[in-house]
Amino acid sequence: MHSDRMSNTTDIFTELGRRMAAFDGLSDSAHRDVGQAARNLAADMLSREGLDRWLADYPWAPIAEPSNVLIVTAGNIPFVGLQDLICTLAAGHRAIVKPSSKDYENMSWVVGQLKDISPQLPVTLTTNFQFSIFNFQLDAVLAMGGDEAVSAIGERYAGVPMLLRGHRSSLAVLEGTESAPELDALAADVLTYSGLGCRDVSLVFVPRGYDLSSLASALSQREGLVDDRFRNNRRQARALMRMTATPHIDCGTCLLTEQRDFPNNPTTLNCTFYDSPKEVTEWIEQHDHDIQCVATNFQFSIFNFQLNRVVKLGATQRPTLADYPDGRDTMQFLKSV
């Protein structure tokens, strides 16, 4: 990669981070709090120090023979495809970005900024899956989204190397002695992006005998994180629970119920009691394929679980470049393309 203004990967993405830190969103964006999401990404993925530290693990990048990589992004949260785009360009490949219609304006802005920073940067934005207009062969696909969408992409590009990431959910494990600020941080893990992201916590393990009122109180104070659609869905789910006499706690933001499984409704936070850390570990091992990350302030060594998928309470929505979706190293995949 080369331009008169920027000479290397770190310079390019550091400048993008500077611009994202000042980005307040677009008038036609489908997402709330786009500005906050952009500032978080600028701090967590696009700092010079973080980029240098991340790239140090991939001394082979950029690759000698670039390939054409299609990036299909989801639309559940703002800029959800940014990490795949950074990886593709850092690996030295050509990126063709197909954003979800729900996040098209945000990803279009990112691509526009990158082209402004480095006009020769090999990145193209597209609105469809027909690539004959670009007159090239597709060499690899990075995609994320709902299971049905990801399955359809897999069928469409059968025979092309792919890294497909479908739906996953996240959980938290409480020790039982968490402070009010720690529970507030967990509430942000639950409610940021109105429960629509794979990193939104939707299941919480608590020790037997734990008083759920403290957690409910923390959740009730995070009203500002949820949007009108989420509120309407919560009211509908609450009405159904009342009709079916399902025990629950209405936190004002979400509905807290006792169940050891991920909920189907994003407005519901399931809670389950455990008797020992081993019990939690065994459940995590059995459901590994369904889990995106685990939030806890326990000592990580207690859990026999991939450490790069365990984060502190309050950090599920602040992934770094090394926090790859599903724990699958995107850069290593791109090296093999």
C-alpha positions as CSV (number, residue, x, y, z in Angstrom):
1,M,0.0,0.0,0.0
2,H,1.3,3.4,-0.9
3,S,0.2,7.0,-1.1
4,D,1.9,10.4,-1.1
5,R,0.2,11.2,2.2
6,M,0.5,7.9,4.1
7,S,3.3,5.4,3.7
8,N,2.2,2.3,5.7
9,T,-0.6,0.5,7.4
10,T,-0.2,2.0,10.8
11,D,-0.2,5.6,9.4
12,I,-3.3,5.0,7.3
13,F,-5.4,3.5,10.1
14,T,-4.1,5.8,12.8
15,E,-5.4,8.7,10.6
16,L,-8.7,6.9,10.2
17,G,-8.9,6.6,13.9
18,R,-8.3,10.3,14.3
19,R,-11.2,11.0,12.0
20,M,-13.5,8.4,13.6
21,A,-12.9,9.9,17.0
22,A,-14.5,13.1,15.7
23,F,-17.3,11.4,13.8
24,D,-20.8,12.2,15.2
25,G,-22.8,10.0,12.8
26,L,-24.8,10.6,9.6
27,S,-28.4,11.9,9.5
28,D,-29.7,8.8,7.7
29,S,-27.9,6.2,9.8
30,A,-30.1,3.4,11.0
31,H,-28.2,3.2,14.4
32,R,-28.3,5.2,17.5
33,D,-25.1,6.2,19.3
34,V,-23.0,5.9,16.1
35,G,-20.7,8.6,17.4
36,Q,-19.9,6.7,20.6
37,A,-19.3,3.5,18.6
38,A,-16.9,5.4,16.3
39,R,-15.0,6.8,19.3
40,N,-14.8,3.4,20.9
41,L,-13.4,1.9,17.8
42,A,-10.9,4.7,17.4
43,A,-9.6,4.1,20.9
44,D,-9.7,0.3,20.9
45,M,-8.7,-0.6,17.3
46,L,-7.1,2.4,15.7
47,S,-4.5,3.8,18.0
48,R,-0.9,3.8,16.8
49,E,0.3,1.8,19.8
50,G,-2.5,-0.8,19.4
51,L,-1.9,-1.2,15.7
52,D,1.8,-1.6,16.0
53,R,1.4,-4.2,18.8
54,W,-1.2,-6.1,16.8
55,L,0.8,-6.1,13.5
56,A,3.9,-7.3,15.4
57,D,2.2,-10.7,15.6
58,Y,2.1,-10.9,11.8
59,P,5.6,-10.1,10.4
60,W,4.6,-11.6,7.0
61,A,2.1,-8.8,6.4
62,P,1.6,-7.4,3.8
63,I,1.5,-10.6,1.7
64,A,3.5,-10.7,-1.6
65,E,0.7,-11.8,-3.8
66,P,-2.6,-9.9,-3.1
67,S,-6.0,-11.5,-3.6
68,N,-9.5,-10.2,-4.1
69,V,-11.4,-10.6,-0.8
70,L,-15.1,-10.0,-0.5
71,I,-16.2,-8.7,2.9
72,V,-19.9,-9.1,3.7
73,T,-20.9,-7.2,6.8
74,A,-23.8,-7.5,9.2
75,G,-26.0,-4.6,10.1
76,N,-26.8,-5.2,13.7
77,I,-24.4,-2.7,15.2
78,P,-22.5,0.2,13.7
79,F,-19.2,-0.5,11.8
80,V,-19.5,-4.2,12.5
81,G,-17.3,-5.0,9.4
82,L,-14.5,-2.6,10.3
83,Q,-12.2,-5.3,11.8
84,D,-12.4,-7.5,8.7
85,L,-11.6,-4.5,6.5
86,I,-8.6,-3.6,8.6
87,C,-7.4,-7.2,8.5
88,T,-7.8,-7.5,4.7
89,L,-5.9,-4.3,3.9
90,A,-3.2,-4.9,6.5
91,A,-2.7,-8.4,5.0
92,G,-2.1,-6.7,1.7
93,H,-5.2,-7.9,-0.1
94,R,-7.7,-6.0,-2.2
95,A,-11.0,-5.5,-0.3
96,I,-14.5,-5.5,-1.8
97,V,-16.9,-4.4,0.9
98,K,-20.6,-5.4,0.7
99,P,-22.3,-3.7,3.8
100,S,-25.7,-4.5,5.1
101,S,-28.3,-1.9,4.1
102,K,-28.7,-1.2,7.8
103,D,-25.1,0.0,8.1
104,Y,-24.4,1.0,4.6
105,E,-24.0,4.7,5.3
106,N,-21.5,4.1,8.1
107,M,-19.3,1.7,6.1
108,S,-19.6,3.9,3.1
109,W,-18.2,6.8,5.2
110,V,-15.3,4.6,6.3
111,V,-14.4,3.5,2.8
112,G,-14.6,7.2,1.6
113,Q,-12.3,8.3,4.4
114,L,-9.8,5.6,3.6
115,K,-9.8,6.6,-0.1
116,D,-9.3,10.2,0.9
117,I,-6.4,9.3,3.2
118,S,-4.7,7.0,0.7
119,P,-6.3,7.2,-2.8
120,Q,-4.4,4.2,-4.1
121,L,-5.7,1.9,-1.3
122,P,-7.3,-1.2,-2.9
123,V,-10.8,-1.0,-1.4
124,T,-14.1,-0.9,-3.3
125,L,-17.6,-0.5,-2.0
126,T,-20.5,-2.5,-3.6
127,T,-24.2,-2.8,-3.1
128,N,-24.7,-6.2,-4.7
129,F,-23.1,-9.6,-5.1
130,Q,-22.5,-9.4,-8.9
131,F,-18.8,-8.8,-9.4
132,S,-18.5,-9.1,-13.2
133,I,-18.6,-5.3,-13.4
134,F,-15.2,-5.3,-11.5
135,N,-13.7,-7.7,-14.0
136,F,-11.9,-9.9,-11.5
137,Q,-12.0,-13.3,-9.9
138,L,-13.1,-13.5,-6.3
139,D,-10.4,-15.3,-4.2
140,A,-11.8,-15.3,-0.7
141,V,-14.8,-14.3,1.4
142,L,-15.1,-12.9,4.9
143,A,-18.7,-12.8,6.1
144,M,-20.7,-12.4,9.3
145,G,-24.4,-12.2,10.0
146,G,-27.4,-14.3,10.8
147,D,-27.2,-18.1,10.3
148,E,-29.5,-18.1,7.3
149,A,-27.6,-15.2,5.6
150,V,-24.2,-16.8,6.2
151,S,-25.5,-20.1,4.9
152,A,-26.7,-18.4,1.7
153,I,-23.3,-16.8,1.2
154,G,-21.6,-20.1,1.6
155,E,-23.8,-21.6,-1.1
156,R,-23.4,-18.7,-3.4
157,Y,-19.6,-18.9,-3.3
158,A,-19.1,-22.6,-2.9
159,G,-15.5,-23.5,-3.8
160,V,-14.1,-20.1,-2.7
161,P,-12.1,-20.0,0.5
162,M,-14.4,-18.6,3.2
163,L,-14.3,-17.5,6.8
164,L,-18.0,-17.4,7.8
165,R,-19.2,-16.2,11.2
166,G,-22.9,-16.8,12.1
167,H,-24.9,-15.9,15.1
168,R,-23.4,-16.3,18.6
169,S,-24.3,-15.1,22.0
170,S,-22.3,-13.9,25.1
171,L,-22.6,-14.6,28.8
172,A,-21.3,-13.2,32.1
173,V,-20.2,-15.0,35.3
174,L,-20.6,-13.2,38.6
175,E,-18.7,-14.1,41.7
176,G,-21.4,-12.5,43.9
177,T,-19.3,-9.8,45.5
178,E,-19.3,-7.4,42.5
179,S,-19.5,-3.7,43.3
180,A,-22.1,-1.3,42.0
181,P,-19.7,0.1,39.4
182,E,-19.0,-3.5,38.2
183,L,-22.7,-4.3,37.9
184,D,-23.2,-1.0,36.0
185,A,-20.5,-2.1,33.6
186,L,-22.3,-5.4,33.2
187,A,-25.5,-3.5,32.5
188,A,-23.7,-1.8,29.6
189,D,-22.6,-5.2,28.3
190,V,-26.2,-6.3,28.3
191,L,-27.9,-3.2,26.8
192,T,-25.5,-1.5,24.5
193,Y,-26.8,-1.8,20.9
194,S,-30.2,-2.9,22.4
195,G,-29.1,-6.6,22.7
196,L,-28.5,-7.0,18.9
197,G,-24.8,-7.7,18.9
198,C,-23.1,-11.1,19.4
199,R,-21.1,-9.5,22.2
200,D,-24.2,-8.3,24.1
201,V,-24.5,-10.4,27.3
202,S,-27.8,-12.3,27.4
203,L,-27.1,-14.9,30.0
204,V,-25.7,-14.4,33.5
205,F,-24.4,-17.1,35.9
206,V,-24.7,-16.1,39.5
207,P,-23.8,-18.1,42.7
208,R,-26.6,-19.9,44.5
209,G,-28.4,-17.6,46.9
210,Y,-27.4,-14.4,45.0
211,D,-29.9,-11.6,45.4
212,L,-30.9,-10.5,41.9
213,S,-32.2,-7.1,43.1
214,S,-28.7,-5.5,42.8
215,L,-28.4,-6.6,39.2
216,A,-31.9,-5.5,38.4
217,S,-31.2,-2.1,39.9
218,A,-28.1,-1.7,37.8
219,L,-30.0,-2.6,34.6
220,S,-32.9,-0.2,35.5
221,Q,-30.4,2.7,35.5
222,R,-29.3,2.1,31.9
223,E,-32.5,3.3,30.2
224,G,-30.6,5.6,27.9
225,L,-28.9,2.7,26.2
226,V,-32.1,1.2,24.6
227,D,-34.1,2.5,21.7
228,D,-37.8,2.8,21.1
229,R,-38.0,-0.5,19.2
230,F,-36.4,-2.3,22.1
231,R,-38.8,-0.7,24.6
232,N,-41.8,-1.8,22.5
233,N,-40.5,-5.3,22.2
234,R,-39.9,-5.5,26.0
235,R,-43.5,-4.4,26.6
236,Q,-44.8,-7.2,24.3
237,A,-42.5,-9.8,25.9
238,R,-43.7,-8.6,29.4
239,A,-47.3,-9.0,28.4
240,L,-46.7,-12.5,27.1
241,M,-44.9,-13.5,30.3
242,R,-47.8,-12.2,32.4
243,M,-50.3,-14.1,30.3
244,T,-48.3,-17.3,30.7
245,A,-47.5,-16.7,34.4
246,T,-43.7,-16.8,33.6
247,P,-41.8,-15.5,36.7
248,H,-39.7,-12.5,35.8
249,I,-38.3,-9.2,37.1
250,D,-39.1,-6.1,35.0
251,C,-36.0,-4.0,35.2
252,G,-37.6,-1.2,33.1
253,T,-34.9,-1.8,30.5
254,C,-35.1,-5.6,30.0
255,L,-36.8,-8.6,31.6
256,L,-34.8,-10.7,34.0
257,T,-35.8,-14.4,34.0
258,E,-34.4,-17.6,35.5
259,Q,-33.2,-20.0,32.7
260,R,-29.9,-21.7,31.8
261,D,-29.9,-20.9,28.1
262,F,-29.6,-18.0,25.7
263,P,-32.9,-16.2,25.2
264,N,-34.6,-15.8,21.8
265,N,-35.8,-12.3,22.6
266,P,-33.1,-9.6,22.9
267,T,-35.1,-7.8,25.5
268,T,-34.8,-10.8,27.9
269,L,-31.7,-11.4,30.1
270,N,-31.6,-15.0,31.4
271,C,-30.1,-15.7,34.8
272,T,-29.0,-19.0,36.2
273,F,-27.6,-20.1,39.6
274,Y,-24.5,-22.2,39.9
275,D,-22.9,-24.1,42.8
276,S,-19.3,-24.3,41.7
277,P,-17.0,-22.7,39.0
278,K,-16.6,-26.3,37.6
279,E,-20.3,-26.4,36.8
280,V,-20.0,-23.2,34.8
281,T,-16.9,-24.4,33.0
282,E,-18.6,-27.6,32.0
283,W,-21.6,-25.7,30.6
284,I,-19.3,-23.4,28.7
285,E,-17.4,-26.3,27.2
286,Q,-20.7,-27.9,26.1
287,H,-22.0,-24.7,24.4
288,D,-18.7,-23.4,23.1
289,H,-19.9,-23.2,19.5
290,D,-22.7,-20.8,20.6
291,I,-20.5,-18.5,22.6
292,Q,-18.9,-15.3,21.4
293,C,-17.3,-14.1,24.7
294,V,-17.5,-14.5,28.4
295,A,-17.5,-11.4,30.7
296,T,-16.3,-12.0,34.3
297,N,-14.1,-10.4,36.9
298,F,-13.2,-13.9,38.3
299,Q,-9.6,-15.0,38.0
300,F,-9.5,-16.3,34.4
301,S,-7.5,-19.4,35.4
302,I,-10.6,-20.7,37.2
303,F,-12.2,-21.3,33.8
304,N,-10.8,-23.8,31.3
305,F,-11.7,-21.5,28.4
306,Q,-9.9,-19.7,25.6
307,L,-8.5,-16.6,27.3
308,N,-8.9,-14.4,24.3
309,R,-12.6,-14.8,24.6
310,V,-12.8,-13.9,28.3
311,V,-13.1,-10.2,29.1
312,K,-13.6,-8.1,32.1
313,L,-17.1,-6.9,33.0
314,G,-17.9,-3.8,30.9
315,A,-15.5,-4.8,28.1
316,T,-17.6,-7.0,25.8
317,Q,-18.4,-4.0,23.6
318,R,-14.8,-2.8,23.4
319,P,-13.0,-5.5,21.4
320,T,-9.5,-4.9,20.2
321,L,-8.1,-6.0,16.9
322,A,-7.0,-9.3,18.4
323,D,-10.5,-10.1,19.6
324,Y,-11.5,-12.1,16.5
325,P,-15.1,-13.2,16.0
326,D,-15.6,-16.8,17.1
327,G,-12.0,-16.8,18.2
328,R,-10.9,-17.5,14.7
329,D,-7.8,-15.6,13.6
330,T,-8.8,-13.6,10.5
331,M,-5.2,-12.7,9.7
332,Q,-4.1,-16.3,9.6
333,F,-6.9,-17.1,7.3
334,L,-5.9,-14.2,5.0
335,K,-2.3,-15.4,5.0
336,S,-3.5,-18.7,3.5
337,V,-5.6,-17.1,0.7
